[in-house]
Amino acid sequence: MTDIYVPAEGKRIRMPHGQPDWPQDGRPVNQASAYETRLVRDGDLVVKPAPKKKEA
C-alpha cells in the first residue's frame, strides 16, 4: 500500500510550475521528485493518519 501524504498542520504546500497546491486530503509522494522528497524530509508533508476503526 502506498502512503498518502498531507500537509503538516498549518502548512500550505505550493507546487512549482503553476500546479495546484498539494491537496489537503493528500496524495502519494513522487519519489523521483527531489522537491517532493525534500518536503517529506523537512516535515512539511506527513503521512496521513489511518482512519480510526469503529468498534462493533
Buried (B, 14 or more C-beta within 10 A) or exposed (E): EEEBBBBEEEBEBEEEEEEEEBEEEBBEBEEEEEEBBEBBEEEBBBEEEEEEEEEE
